[in-house]
Amino acid sequence: MSLLDVRDLRVTYPGGAAAVRGVDLSLDAGEKLGIAGESGCGKSTLALALLRLLPAGARVDGQVLLDGEDVLAMKWGRVRAVRWAGASIVFQGAMHSLNAVHRVGDQIAEPILLHRKATPAGAKRKAGELLEQVGLPAARASAYPHELSGGQRQRVMIAMALACDPRLIVADEPTTALDVMIQAQILRLIEELVSEQDVGLMMISHDLAVLADTCDRLAVMYAGRVVEQGPARQVYEDARHPYGRALSGAFPRIGDPASRFAPRGLPGDPPDPAAVPSGCAFHPRCPVALEVCGTEDQVLREAGPGRRAACVHVGAEGATGTGTAGANASTTSAGADGSAAGSDDASSPTGANDASSGTAASPDEEVRSSTT
């Protein structure tokens, strides 16, 4: 039995915004699953739904089985017991997630006092041990959040997530706004902790390169659905869905002249969750869309060993959507003036869209790009 089994999860915000639309995922103990996608694709909403942390008014359907027990059907007393002890979350933005007027040691000790029924002295001692476990001196427990660097605050958030020895950790953009050196340290730390403690990790990011390097499997989300999943390195290097190829192509590869001089991007933005296009939700932006894509919804199909993709081209004779062919199609459609896909995910459907980047373009080209 899987540690986490998500079945047909759907989240609808007041007003009819369908942020998550029928997601199925599974995660075993000791496994690392990456969730990728642009802003507004539903990644953070998915994470919050797993532990019933969504705002009042959001309707959640489906099943979230944690060790076989449905979190969505639990009574609130049981939910509170599961949070921190059974599953914990590392929220986006450590500076905004930590309480600015409490010392970090007290914040780490709080769930230990509540869930482990430890004495104040025992909780304080455990907090110091957790700080050392994530690479900080125990003496930093007396510091306030503003006295720590961004990387140190992120380590504190990870220490809090580990406080009650959970079996599942959900890390929502754990390396956002960190420089590359600190980012690498945080990623290595997460990998070591997962390996040593045999916990399941769900890591959310818009950065496919980071997920491919850190995770075992990767699921790509678009418009509230998983459109591709499989072994992380394979999805990154040879995506079978056009959206996965666009995300991968948006990141330049060091030493690749083609990537350097002709960066690929993806025009447009993800659809409004309250007005998702008919058929395949990606078809208005897809460089290889067919007429049927605008009328028929595409379900996940087998796309190789351990791989699935929701694309009409997957499985079609002579058009399996390999990375090279898809990259060429994406380059032809988007061109060098395309905007780079990927940005920090928003936890609600009104979140900010991607910050576009790309090579310099003429005024005419900019007009065409913005119109698209």
C-alpha positions in Angstrom: 0.0 0.0 0.0 1.3 3.5 -0.9 2.1 6.0 1.8 0.0 8.6 -0.1 -2.8 7.8 -2.6 -4.6 10.8 -4.2 -7.7 9.7 -6.1 -9.7 12.0 -8.4 -9.0 15.1 -6.2 -11.0 18.1 -7.2 -10.9 21.6 -5.7 -13.3 24.4 -6.6 -13.1 27.8 -5.1 -16.2 30.1 -4.5 -17.3 31.5 -7.8 -16.7 28.3 -9.7 -12.9 28.4 -10.2 -11.8 24.8 -10.6 -8.2 24.9 -9.4 -7.7 21.2 -9.3 -9.6 18.9 -11.7 -9.4 15.2 -11.1 -5.8 14.6 -10.0 -4.6 11.0 -9.3 -1.2 10.6 -7.6 0.6 8.0 -5.5 3.8 8.2 -3.3 5.7 5.5 -1.5 7.7 5.9 1.7 11.3 7.0 0.8 10.2 8.2 -2.6 10.5 11.8 -3.9 7.7 13.1 -6.2 8.1 16.4 -8.0 5.1 18.5 -9.0 5.8 21.1 -11.8 3.9 23.7 -13.7 3.4 27.4 -14.2 1.6 29.8 -11.8 -2.1 29.1 -11.6 -1.8 25.5 -12.6 -3.0 24.3 -9.2 0.2 23.0 -7.6 -0.1 24.9 -4.3 -3.8 24.3 -4.1 -3.1 20.6 -4.4 -0.6 20.7 -1.6 -3.0 22.6 0.8 -5.8 20.2 0.0 -3.8 17.2 1.1 -3.9 18.5 4.7 -7.2 20.4 4.5 -5.6 23.7 4.8 -7.7 25.5 2.1 -9.8 28.6 3.0 -13.4 28.2 4.0 -15.7 28.0 1.1 -13.5 25.8 -1.1 -15.2 22.6 -2.1 -12.9 19.5 -2.1 -14.0 16.2 -3.6 -12.2 12.9 -4.1 -9.9 10.9 -1.7 -6.6 11.6 0.0 -5.5 8.4 1.5 -2.6 8.7 4.0 -1.5 5.2 5.1 -4.9 4.0 3.9 -6.9 6.6 5.9 -8.9 9.2 4.0 -7.9 12.7 5.2 -10.9 14.3 3.6 -13.3 12.1 5.6 -11.5 12.6 9.0 -13.1 14.4 11.9 -11.3 17.6 12.8 -9.8 16.2 15.9 -8.2 13.4 13.8 -7.0 16.0 11.2 -5.2 18.0 13.9 -3.5 14.8 15.1 -2.4 13.9 11.6 -0.9 17.4 10.8 2.7 17.5 11.8 2.8 14.0 13.2 1.6 12.1 10.1 2.3 14.7 7.4 3.8 18.2 7.5 4.3 21.0 5.0 7.1 23.4 4.2 5.3 26.5 3.1 6.3 29.0 0.4 8.3 31.9 1.7 10.0 31.2 5.0 10.0 34.8 6.1 6.2 35.0 5.8 5.6 31.6 7.3 7.5 32.1 10.5 6.0 34.2 13.3 8.1 37.4 13.4 7.6 38.0 17.2 8.5 34.5 18.4 12.0 32.9 18.6 12.5 30.2 16.1 13.2 27.6 18.9 9.8 28.2 20.4 8.2 27.8 17.0 9.9 24.5 16.5 9.1 23.3 20.0 5.3 24.2 19.7 4.2 21.1 17.7 6.4 18.9 19.9 4.6 20.1 23.0 1.2 19.7 21.3 1.7 16.3 19.6 4.4 14.6 21.6 3.2 15.8 25.1 6.9 16.6 25.9 8.0 18.8 28.8 9.1 22.3 28.0 12.7 21.3 28.7 12.4 18.3 26.5 10.8 20.2 23.6 13.6 22.9 23.9 16.2 20.2 23.7 14.6 18.5 20.7 14.4 21.9 19.0 18.1 22.3 19.4 18.7 18.8 18.0 16.6 19.5 15.0 18.4 22.7 14.2 21.7 20.8 14.3 20.2 18.2 12.1 19.5 20.8 9.4 22.9 22.4 9.7 22.3 25.2 12.2 23.9 25.6 15.7 21.5 24.9 18.5 22.2 28.3 19.9 20.3 29.8 17.0 17.1 28.7 18.7 17.0 32.0 20.6 17.1 34.0 17.3 14.1 35.8 15.8 13.3 35.2 12.1 14.6 38.6 11.0 18.0 37.8 12.5 18.5 34.8 10.1 19.4 34.7 6.5 17.0 33.4 3.9 18.8 30.0 3.8 18.8 29.8 7.6 15.0 30.5 7.7 14.4 27.8 5.2 16.4 25.4 7.3 14.2 26.4 10.3 11.1 25.6 8.3 12.5 22.2 7.4 13.3 21.6 11.1 9.7 22.4 12.0 8.5 20.0 9.4 10.6 17.2 10.9 9.7 18.1 14.5 7.1 15.3 15.0 8.8 12.6 12.8 6.1 12.7 10.0 5.9 10.1 7.4 5.1 12.6 4.6 6.6 16.0 3.9 5.1 18.4 1.3 7.6 21.0 0.3 6.0 23.9 -1.6 8.7 25.9 -3.4 11.4 25.2 -0.7 14.1 27.0 -2.6 12.2 30.1 -3.8 14.3 33.4 -3.7 17.5 31.6 -2.5 20.7 32.0 -4.4 22.1 29.0 -6.3 24.6 28.0 -3.6 22.1 28.0 -0.8 19.5 26.3 -3.1 21.9 23.5 -3.7 22.6 23.1 0.1 18.8 23.0 0.9 18.2 20.4 -1.9 21.0 18.2 -0.7 19.7 18.5 2.9 16.2 17.4 1.8 17.6 14.5 -0.1 19.6 13.3 2.9 16.7 13.6 5.3 14.4 11.7 3.0 17.0 8.9 2.6 17.9 8.7 6.3 14.4 8.8 7.7 12.5 7.0 4.9 9.9 9.6 4.6 7.9 10.4 1.5 8.5 13.8 -0.1 6.3 15.7 -2.4 8.2 18.7 -3.8 6.5 21.5 -5.7 8.4 23.8 -8.0 8.2 25.5 -11.4 11.9 24.6 -12.0 12.0 21.3 -13.9 15.8 21.2 -13.7 15.7 21.2 -9.9 13.0 18.6 -9.7 14.7 16.3 -12.2 17.9 16.5 -10.1 16.2 15.9 -6.8 13.1 13.7 -7.4 12.5 10.1 -8.5 9.3 10.8 -10.3 7.8 13.9 -11.9 4.2 15.0 -12.5 3.5 18.0 -14.7 0.3 20.0 -14.0 -1.6 22.3 -16.3 -5.0 23.9 -15.7 -5.5 21.8 -12.5 -4.7 18.5 -14.1 -1.7 16.2 -14.4 -0.8 16.1 -18.1 2.3 14.0 -17.8 4.1 11.9 -15.3 7.0 9.5 -15.2 10.6 9.1 -14.1 11.9 12.6 -13.4 15.0 12.6 -15.6 13.1 11.1 -18.5 10.3 13.7 -18.3 12.8 16.5 -18.1 15.0 15.3 -21.0 12.3 13.7 -23.3 8.9 15.0 -22.4 6.0 13.5 -24.3 3.5 16.2 -23.7 3.9 19.6 -25.6 3.6 21.5 -22.3 6.2 19.4 -20.6 8.5 20.1 -23.6 7.9 23.8 -23.4 8.7 23.9 -19.6 11.9 22.0 -20.2 12.9 24.1 -23.2 12.4 27.3 -21.2 15.5 26.5 -19.2 18.8 27.0 -21.0 21.3 24.1 -20.9 24.9 25.0 -20.1 27.1 24.1 -23.0 24.3 23.8 -25.5 24.7 26.4 -28.3 21.2 25.8 -29.6 19.7 26.6 -26.2 21.9 29.6 -25.8 21.3 31.3 -29.1 17.7 30.2 -29.7 15.9 29.9 -26.3 12.5 28.4 -26.6 9.4 29.7 -24.8 5.7 29.4 -24.6 3.4 32.4 -25.5 0.3 33.2 -23.5 -0.7 32.3 -20.0 -2.5 29.3 -18.3 -6.3 29.6 -18.6 -8.5 31.2 -15.9 -9.6 28.3 -13.6 -13.2 29.7 -13.9 -13.2 29.5 -17.7 -11.1 26.5 -18.7 -11.2 25.9 -22.5 -13.2 23.0 -24.0 -11.4 19.9 -25.0 -7.7 19.8 -24.1 -7.1 22.9 -21.9 -3.7 23.4 -23.5 -4.8 23.5 -27.1 -5.0 27.3 -27.4 -1.2 27.4 -26.7 -0.2 24.1 -28.2 2.2 24.2 -31.2 1.0 20.8 -32.4 -2.7 21.0 -31.7 -5.1 19.1 -33.9 -8.8 20.0 -34.6 -9.9 17.3 -32.3 -8.0 18.8 -29.4 -10.4 21.7 -29.2 -13.4 19.4 -28.7 -12.3 16.2 -27.0 -10.7 16.1 -23.6 -7.4 14.2 -23.5 -6.9 11.6 -20.8 -3.5 10.2 -19.6 -2.3 7.5 -21.9 0.6 5.1 -21.7 3.7 6.8 -23.1 6.4 4.2 -22.3 7.5 2.2 -19.3 6.2 3.9 -16.2 5.2 7.0 -18.2 1.8 8.6 -19.1 0.9 11.7 -21.0 -2.5 13.3 -21.8 -1.9 14.1 -25.5 -3.5 13.0 -28.7 -0.1 12.4 -30.3 0.9 9.9 -27.6 0.6 6.4 -29.0 -0.2 7.6 -32.5 1.8 5.9 -35.2 4.9 7.8 -36.1 4.0 10.7 -33.7 4.9 9.7 -30.2 6.0 13.2 -29.4 9.7 12.5 -28.6 11.7 15.3 -27.1 13.6 16.2 -30.3 10.6 16.4 -32.6 8.6 18.3 -29.9 11.4 20.7 -29.3 11.6 21.5 -33.0 7.8 22.0 -33.2 7.9 24.2 -30.1 10.7 26.3 -31.5 8.9 26.8 -34.8 5.7 27.9 -33.1 7.0 30.0 -30.2 10.2 31.4 -31.8 12.9 33.2 -30.0 10.5 35.9 -28.9 8.5 33.4 -26.8 8.3 34.0 -23.1 9.9 31.6 -20.7 7.5 29.3 -19.0 7.7 28.9 -15.2 7.1 31.1 -12.1 6.3 30.8 -8.5 2.9 29.0 -8.0 0.0 30.8 -6.4 -2.1 29.0 -3.8 -5.3 30.4 -5.2 -6.6 30.7 -8.8 -6.1 34.5 -8.7 -2.4 34.1 -8.2 0.1 36.1 -10.4 1.0 34.8 -13.8 4.5 34.0 -15.0 7.1 36.7 -15.3 8.0 36.4 -19.0 11.6 36.4 -20.2 13.2 35.9 -23.6 15.5 37.3 -26.2 15.3 40.9 -27.4 12.5 41.4 -30.1 11.6 44.1 -32.5 8.5 46.2 -31.7 6.4 44.3 -34.3 7.4 41.0 -32.8 6.5 42.3 -29.3 3.1 43.3 -30.5 2.5 39.8 -32.1 3.7 38.1 -28.9 1.5 40.1 -26.6 -1.5 39.6 -28.9 -0.9 35.8 -28.8 
